[in-house]
Amino acid sequence: MTVFEGETGPWEAVIGLEVHAQVTSRAKLFSGASTAFGAEPNSQVSFIDAAFPGMLPVINEVCVAQAVRTGLGLNAEINLVSVFDRKNYFYPDLPAGYQISQYQQPIVGRGELVLDLPDGESRRVGITRLHLEMDAGKSLHDQDPNRTFVDLNRSGVALMEIVSEPDLRTPEEAAAYMRKLRMILRYIGSCDGNMEEGSLRCDANVSVRRPGDPLGTRTETKNLNSIRFVQQAIEYEIQRQIALIEEGGAVVQETRLWDTGRGITRPMRSKEEAHDYRYFPDPDLLPLELDPAWVEALQAELPELPDDKKARLLRDYGIGAYEASVLIAERSHADFFEAVARGRDARLAANWVIGELFGALNKSGKTIADSPVSAAALGGLIDLIADQTISGRIAKDVFEEMFATGQDAAAIVEAKGLKQVTDPSAIEPIIDAVLAANDDKVAQYRGGKDKLFGFFVGQVMKQSQGKANPALVNELLKTKLAGDAG
């Protein structure tokens, strides 16, 4: 159990997350209007989205399929009958005065998500439900000093609200949950996970209690749009609540906002209860009934998911748990690695993909999709190391040239004359020259300073411009230093 130390003793945090994931679909949940991001305000609004009188919603089958696929990816119960309700509240960017959502009968029931923790342990976090709902529009407060504008492009876009059990106990676990959930959504293709564009948003419910006590009063911090903000907001809220209670105050059940500039949460409004929304079944939509065979077909079409992929990489390629975790973070990364590793030293392939390639991509701001070095090209470079055409050191220089120019490794090695020297008769004169120029250090080495051996190796490699075979250099040096000593 993780405890937080207050002035008066230990406390435990109880955390549950409500994640709103925008469904990947070309049309909205109940209309044919486009969901493309970045369009001119109010340019993607149908009569249904604008709540014109007499307009009737028609459900988008693609959105339903995406919700079911996500539920299957979370090992959750798929409810073959679900009901859409009207959730009533009034806000400028909600033209109808209600949101079409699901309440008591959601499309997806209980599931679970397995967290991979930094200490190598794993934890199961319960999923309470996943339901479909339409998004509201967006109020724009920064366009005019005196007025608020409303953009309804987002109105009616399909959302999956994924609600966790209150099983999380630390901000770090909450961040790990968000990373894992985002990874699963992206693998499945049901949400692009782009938090900057608002495709994935999180509401964090936090309460504190003495270890073993009943649950405390919770607050909900709304619309967190980065995993870093999720972690920071929860950290702040835990400490705020502990300090408040220890000073004799009481936590108020309320909705709060994360102030990124000041690094604090602040009150937004009192927290609503379900009855405040006056839920009732939407009279324009029949209960949604799913064919079991259709659900089974969606199950069969699911891609290999992160946990299964990680287990397979560990089993089939013999790489370490850390390398496997890094590689499965994005489906495209794992695919790239497998293309490089096939038929080659998998550990060496993992090191090159994670170290050199990912490092260069991060530095240049590129994604693996627009990498100047393809999987085949990187595999070709590794082949040149394996057959001793070039050394690992020279390979790093060749890779830099490949990344900068898009050229093939073999062409760069040939053009620049970088082939490794493996002929002893070519390396021995270099060794002799190095030993002759450093006879004082030779004497020190023979006197017992073994660490100087690395100096001699470095000098020989420098004189050969890195082309000498390192293993052969080591072997010849040892022979010469030992033989001459006799």
Secondary structure, DSSP 8 states (H G I E B T S, - for coil): ---EEETTEEEEEEEEEEEEEE---SB-SSS--B--TT--TTSS--TTTTT-TT------HHHHHHHHHHHHHTT--B-SEE--EEEE---TT-TTSEEEE--SS-SB--EEEEEE-TTS-EEEEEEEEEEEEE---EEE-SS-SS--EEE-TTTT-EEEEEEE-S-B-SHHHHHHHHHHHHHHHHHHTS----TTTTSEEEEEEEEEE-TTS-----EEEEEE-SHHHHHHHHHHHHHHHHHHHHTT-----EEEEEETTTTEEEEEEE---GGGGT-EE-TTS--EE--HHHHHHHHHH----HHHHHHHHHHHH---HHHHHHHHTSHHHHHHHHHHHTTS-HHHHHHIIIIIIHHHHHHHT--GGG-SS-HHHHHHHHHHHHTTSS-HHHHHHHHHHHHHH---HHHHHHHHT---B--HHHHHHHHHHHHHHTHHHHHHHHTT-GGGHHHHHHHHHHHTTT-B-HHHHHHHHHHHHHHHH-
